[in-house]
């Protein structure tokens, strides 16, 4: 299962999550993207990024709040993948 970065990241783009990811599956640090993205096929579901995020923008796929579910599709599509 993967994790999704949602709306709260848009304004901050804090990269603490990138620094703790053991498999380097979080992309966008240093890029001019709207948000950081977690590659769903590379994420090992360790959850370290959830604890590192100061704005609480990262959720397990199945726990993304209703108001931010659009970010699931945006995340998958960013990597050219079909959303679940």
Residue, then its C-alpha position, 0 to 999 in steps of 0.5 A: x500500500x502507498x501513502x498520499x501527500x495531500x492539500x496541506x503540502x501545497x502551501x508549505x512543501x516542507x521536505x522533512x518527509x523526503x529526508x526520512x524516506x528509506x527508499x527515496x520514493x518521494x519526489x519534488x524536492x527542488x522542483x517547481x511542482x505544486x506538491x511533493x509526490x510519493x511514487x506508489x510502486x516504490x513506497x514500502x508503506x513504512x510510515x516514516x513520512x507521516x510522522x515527519x510531516x509537520x503539516x500532517x499532509x501524508x496519509x495511507x491511501x485508504x485513510x485520505x480524508x474525503x476532501x482530499x481524495x482528488x490528490x490520490x488521482x493526481x499522485x498516480x497520474x503524476x507518475x503516468x499510472x492509473x489511479x485505484 
